[in-house]
């Protein structure tokens, strides 16, 4: 696979036959971390990771692939719920609702819902083969400010650690004022909140409408409370001079796993502006024939990774060899 898939922020690179997600950075000339395919295909994670997500990984002292998929679902659901309520998601407000039980020898870390405290319902998605698809995310020069501190250290563990953090029955007194605000609002919900539905909202054209739909399915009380809280929190945000509506779909790079055989992706020119950055489609994988839509438009084919970038760059052309991204357990 060619380097520079996502320009000067990150590049997605195939793994070798000896690479494992638990391996370190030995011998690497550029900093990188591993991500699973499921992060993007099912949980709609976006790159670069936001401060909240990196903060959770840092607080747990785990690399992205070291946190179990179901726990990622809780993280994603919590984040979009907070933003929809004009709350700033914080790592410790999130972790207040969960315990952790690191195991020896080190393996994947799972978040365990605290009885009578956690507000998310159990995430029932099966990730039986999540270990079978992963790749390297290599930090390029333009991505260093997103992933690295000023001293060059990483903002979260890039490699698996031997000592994930243990959390058990965190007390409210351990939280900051901003953490307590978030926790206090979310504790007002009595019925369990729909984790899977909230995660799906990341792929929604109308996120608030869809959140309300999922709330209604989980109970009328949730919907009524969500609508009243959203109105109340919007008024508070406006009074505090924060009138901007939270952007529930903001990202710099999006990665979507599809399938197919395309090997070239090029940005369409915009009138009088050359090629802009609204969308980059990078086709990686496979040789299956693509399908078309009912309107005749060609749809993404099986085996594609699609990148969408919203930074300002021009004249981008991506050529990828006809190769398959290797998946190793």
C-alpha positions as CSV (number, residue, x, y, z in Angstrom):
1,X,0.0,0.0,0.0
2,X,1.3,3.4,-0.8
3,X,2.1,5.9,1.9
4,X,0.5,9.2,2.4
5,X,-3.1,8.0,1.9
6,X,-4.5,10.8,4.0
7,X,-1.9,13.4,3.0
8,X,0.0,15.2,5.8
9,X,-2.1,14.0,8.7
10,X,-1.8,10.3,8.9
11,X,-1.2,7.4,6.5
12,X,-2.8,4.0,6.7
13,X,-0.3,1.2,6.1
14,X,-0.7,-2.5,5.7
15,X,0.7,-4.8,8.3
16,X,3.4,-7.3,7.6
17,X,3.2,-11.0,8.4
18,X,5.0,-10.5,11.7
19,X,3.1,-7.5,12.9
20,X,0.8,-7.9,15.9
21,X,-1.4,-5.2,17.6
22,X,0.4,-5.8,20.9
23,X,3.9,-5.1,19.3
24,X,5.7,-1.9,20.3
25,X,7.5,0.8,18.3
26,X,10.9,-0.9,18.1
27,X,12.8,0.0,14.9
28,X,10.1,2.4,13.6
29,X,11.2,5.6,12.0
30,X,7.8,7.3,12.4
31,X,5.4,7.0,15.3
32,X,2.3,4.9,14.7
33,X,-0.5,3.0,16.4
34,X,-2.7,0.1,15.3
35,X,-6.5,0.4,14.7
36,X,-9.0,-2.4,14.0
37,X,-11.3,-2.3,11.0
38,X,-14.3,-2.5,13.3
39,X,-13.3,0.9,14.8
40,X,-14.5,2.4,11.5
41,X,-16.8,-0.1,10.0
42,X,-19.1,-0.5,13.0
43,X,-18.2,2.1,15.6
44,X,-17.7,5.1,13.3
45,X,-14.5,6.3,15.0
46,X,-12.9,9.3,13.3
47,X,-9.3,10.4,12.9
48,X,-7.6,12.3,14.4
49,X,-9.0,11.1,17.7
50,X,-10.6,13.9,19.7
51,X,-9.3,15.1,23.1
52,X,-12.0,13.2,25.0
53,X,-11.2,9.9,23.3
54,X,-7.4,10.4,23.8
55,X,-8.1,11.4,27.4
56,X,-10.0,8.2,28.1
57,X,-7.2,6.1,26.6
58,X,-4.6,8.0,28.6
59,X,-6.6,7.6,31.8
60,X,-7.0,3.9,31.2
61,X,-3.4,3.6,30.1
62,X,-4.2,1.5,27.1
63,X,-3.6,1.7,23.3
64,X,-6.6,1.9,21.0
65,X,-6.5,-1.8,20.1
66,X,-6.1,-2.7,23.8
67,X,-9.6,-1.4,24.7
68,X,-12.3,-4.0,24.0
69,X,-14.8,-3.2,21.1
70,X,-17.8,-3.1,23.4
71,X,-16.1,-0.6,25.6
72,X,-15.4,1.6,22.5
73,X,-19.1,1.5,21.9
74,X,-19.8,2.9,25.3
75,X,-17.2,5.6,24.7
76,X,-18.7,6.6,21.4
77,X,-22.3,6.6,22.7
78,X,-21.3,8.7,25.7
79,X,-19.5,11.3,23.6
80,X,-22.4,11.9,21.1
81,X,-24.9,12.0,23.9
82,X,-23.0,14.7,25.8
83,X,-22.5,16.8,22.7
84,X,-26.2,16.6,21.8
85,X,-26.9,18.0,25.3
86,X,-24.4,20.8,25.0
87,X,-22.1,19.1,27.5
88,X,-18.4,18.8,27.1
89,X,-17.6,15.0,27.4
90,X,-14.7,14.5,29.9
91,X,-12.7,11.3,30.5
92,X,-13.4,11.0,34.2
93,X,-17.1,11.8,33.9
94,X,-17.3,8.9,31.5
95,X,-15.2,6.6,33.7
96,X,-17.4,7.4,36.7
97,X,-20.0,5.0,35.2
98,X,-17.7,2.1,34.8
99,X,-15.2,-0.1,36.6
100,X,-12.2,-1.9,35.1
101,X,-10.5,-5.1,36.0
102,X,-7.1,-5.4,34.4
103,X,-6.0,-9.0,33.9
104,X,-2.7,-10.8,34.1
105,X,-1.2,-11.7,31.7
106,X,-2.2,-8.5,29.9
107,X,-5.1,-8.8,27.5
108,X,-7.9,-6.6,26.2
109,X,-9.4,-4.2,28.8
110,X,-13.1,-4.1,29.2
111,X,-15.3,-1.5,30.9
112,X,-17.8,-3.0,33.4
113,X,-21.0,-1.1,33.9
114,X,-21.6,0.0,37.5
115,X,-25.0,-1.4,38.8
116,X,-27.5,1.4,39.4
117,X,-25.0,4.0,38.1
118,X,-24.3,3.3,34.4
119,X,-26.9,4.8,32.1
120,X,-26.0,3.0,28.9
121,X,-27.6,-0.4,28.1
122,X,-25.5,-3.4,27.3
123,X,-23.9,-3.3,23.9
124,X,-25.0,-6.6,22.3
125,X,-23.0,-6.4,19.1
126,X,-20.9,-9.5,18.5
127,X,-17.2,-8.8,17.6
128,X,-16.2,-12.4,17.2
129,X,-13.5,-11.8,14.6
130,X,-12.4,-8.2,15.5
131,X,-8.8,-9.4,15.9
132,X,-8.6,-10.4,12.3
133,X,-8.5,-7.0,10.6
134,X,-6.2,-4.2,11.5
135,X,-3.7,-1.7,10.1
136,X,-1.1,0.9,11.1
137,X,-2.0,4.6,11.5
138,X,1.3,6.4,10.9
139,X,1.5,10.0,12.2
140,X,2.8,12.3,9.5
141,X,4.2,15.8,9.9
142,X,0.9,17.6,9.7
143,X,-0.6,15.2,12.2
144,X,1.9,15.7,15.0
145,X,-0.1,18.5,16.7
146,X,-3.1,16.2,16.8
147,X,-1.4,13.1,18.3
148,X,1.8,14.4,20.1
149,X,2.5,16.8,22.9
150,X,4.9,19.7,22.4
151,X,7.7,17.6,23.9
152,X,7.2,14.9,21.3
153,X,5.5,12.4,23.7
154,X,2.3,10.8,22.6
155,X,-1.1,12.0,23.9
156,X,-2.2,8.4,24.6
157,X,-0.4,5.1,24.6
158,X,0.5,4.1,21.0
159,X,1.5,0.6,22.1
160,X,0.0,-2.0,24.5
161,X,0.9,-1.4,28.1
162,X,1.5,-3.9,30.9
163,X,-0.4,-1.9,33.5
164,X,-3.8,-0.7,32.5
165,X,-5.5,1.5,35.1
166,X,-7.9,0.0,37.6
167,X,-11.1,1.8,38.5
168,X,-13.5,0.7,41.1
169,X,-16.5,2.6,42.5
170,X,-15.2,6.1,41.7
171,X,-16.8,8.6,44.1
172,X,-18.3,11.9,43.0
173,X,-15.9,13.7,45.3
174,X,-13.1,12.5,43.0
175,X,-14.5,14.4,40.1
176,X,-13.9,18.0,39.1
177,X,-16.7,20.6,38.9
178,X,-17.0,20.1,35.1
179,X,-17.1,16.3,35.5
180,X,-19.8,16.5,38.2
181,X,-21.9,18.7,35.9
182,X,-21.8,16.0,33.2
183,X,-22.5,13.2,35.6
184,X,-25.3,15.1,37.3
185,X,-27.2,15.7,34.0
186,X,-26.8,12.1,32.8
187,X,-27.9,10.7,36.1
188,X,-31.3,12.3,35.6
189,X,-32.1,9.6,33.1
190,X,-33.9,6.7,34.8
191,X,-34.3,4.2,31.9
192,X,-31.2,2.8,30.2
193,X,-30.0,4.7,27.2
194,X,-29.6,3.0,23.8
195,X,-25.9,2.4,23.3
196,X,-26.2,0.9,19.8
197,X,-28.7,3.5,18.6
198,X,-26.4,6.3,19.8
199,X,-23.4,4.8,18.0
200,X,-25.4,4.6,14.8
201,X,-26.1,8.3,15.0
202,X,-22.5,9.0,13.9
203,X,-23.5,7.8,10.4
204,X,-26.7,9.9,10.4
205,X,-27.6,12.9,8.2
206,X,-30.0,14.2,10.9
207,X,-28.3,13.2,14.2
208,X,-30.7,14.9,16.7
209,X,-33.8,13.5,15.0
210,X,-32.3,10.1,15.1
211,X,-31.3,10.4,18.7
212,X,-34.8,11.3,19.6
213,X,-36.0,8.3,17.6
214,X,-33.8,5.9,19.5
215,X,-34.8,7.6,22.8
216,X,-38.4,7.0,22.0
217,X,-37.8,3.3,21.4
218,X,-36.1,2.9,24.8
219,X,-38.9,4.7,26.6
220,X,-41.1,7.8,26.5
221,X,-39.5,9.0,29.7
222,X,-36.1,9.1,28.0
223,X,-37.4,11.1,25.0
224,X,-39.3,13.6,27.2
225,X,-36.3,14.1,29.4
226,X,-33.8,14.4,26.5
227,X,-35.9,17.1,24.8
228,X,-36.3,19.1,28.0
229,X,-32.6,18.7,29.0
230,X,-31.5,19.7,25.5
231,X,-33.7,22.9,25.7
232,X,-32.4,23.7,29.2
233,X,-28.8,23.1,28.3
234,X,-29.0,25.1,25.1
235,X,-30.4,28.1,27.1
236,X,-27.5,27.7,29.6
237,X,-24.9,27.6,26.7
238,X,-26.4,30.7,25.1
239,X,-26.4,32.6,28.4
240,X,-22.7,31.6,28.8
241,X,-21.9,32.9,25.3
242,X,-21.6,29.5,23.8
243,X,-24.4,29.8,21.2
244,X,-22.8,27.5,18.7
245,X,-24.7,24.2,18.2
246,X,-22.4,21.3,18.9
247,X,-21.1,19.7,15.7
248,X,-21.9,16.0,16.1
249,X,-20.1,15.1,12.9
250,X,-16.9,17.1,13.0
251,X,-13.7,15.3,11.9
252,X,-10.6,15.8,9.9
253,X,-10.3,12.3,8.5
254,X,-13.0,9.7,8.4
255,X,-12.3,6.0,7.6
256,X,-15.1,3.8,6.3
257,X,-14.6,0.2,5.5
258,X,-16.4,-1.0,2.5
259,X,-15.2,-3.4,-0.2
260,X,-13.9,-3.4,-3.7
261,X,-11.2,-3.0,-6.3
262,X,-10.7,0.7,-7.1
263,X,-7.1,1.8,-7.0
264,X,-7.2,5.5,-7.7
265,X,-9.0,8.3,-5.9
266,X,-8.9,11.9,-7.0
267,X,-10.6,15.0,-5.7
268,X,-13.0,16.6,-8.1
269,X,-12.1,20.2,-9.1
270,X,-14.2,23.0,-7.8
271,X,-15.0,26.0,-10.1
272,X,-12.1,28.5,-10.0
273,X,-10.6,26.8,-7.0
274,X,-8.9,23.7,-8.3
275,X,-9.3,20.5,-6.4
276,X,-10.6,21.0,-2.8
277,X,-10.5,18.6,0.1
278,X,-14.1,17.7,0.7
279,X,-13.7,14.0,0.0
280,X,-10.9,11.6,-0.6
281,X,-11.8,8.0,-1.5
282,X,-9.0,5.5,-1.2
283,X,-9.8,2.1,-2.5
284,X,-7.7,-0.7,-0.9
285,X,-8.4,-4.4,-1.0
286,X,-10.0,-7.1,-3.0
287,X,-11.1,-7.9,-6.6
288,X,-14.8,-8.3,-6.2
289,X,-17.0,-6.6,-8.8
290,X,-18.8,-3.4,-7.6
291,X,-22.5,-3.0,-7.5
292,X,-24.5,0.0,-8.8
293,X,-27.4,1.8,-7.2
294,X,-30.9,1.9,-8.6
295,X,-30.1,5.3,-10.1
296,X,-27.1,3.9,-11.9
297,X,-24.6,5.5,-9.6
298,X,-21.7,3.3,-8.7
299,X,-21.6,2.4,-5.0
300,X,-18.6,1.6,-2.9
301,X,-17.3,-1.9,-3.6
302,X,-16.5,-4.7,-1.2
303,X,-13.1,-4.2,0.6
304,X,-12.7,-0.5,0.4
305,X,-11.4,1.9,3.0
306,X,-12.9,5.3,2.3
307,X,-11.2,8.4,3.7
308,X,-13.0,11.7,4.0
309,X,-10.9,14.7,4.9
310,X,-12.0,18.2,5.8
311,X,-8.8,20.1,6.1
312,X,-7.7,22.6,3.5
313,X,-5.5,21.0,0.8
314,X,-5.6,21.0,-3.0
315,X,-4.5,18.9,-6.0
316,X,-4.6,15.6,-4.2
317,X,-4.4,12.4,-6.2
318,X,-4.1,9.0,-4.5
319,X,-2.9,5.9,-6.3
320,X,-2.9,2.5,-4.5
321,X,-1.6,-0.8,-5.8
322,X,-3.9,-3.7,-6.4
323,X,-3.2,-5.4,-3.1
324,X,-5.0,-6.9,-0.1
325,X,-4.6,-5.5,3.4
326,X,-3.3,-8.4,5.5
327,X,-5.2,-9.2,8.7
328,X,-3.3,-11.1,11.4
329,X,-4.5,-12.1,14.8
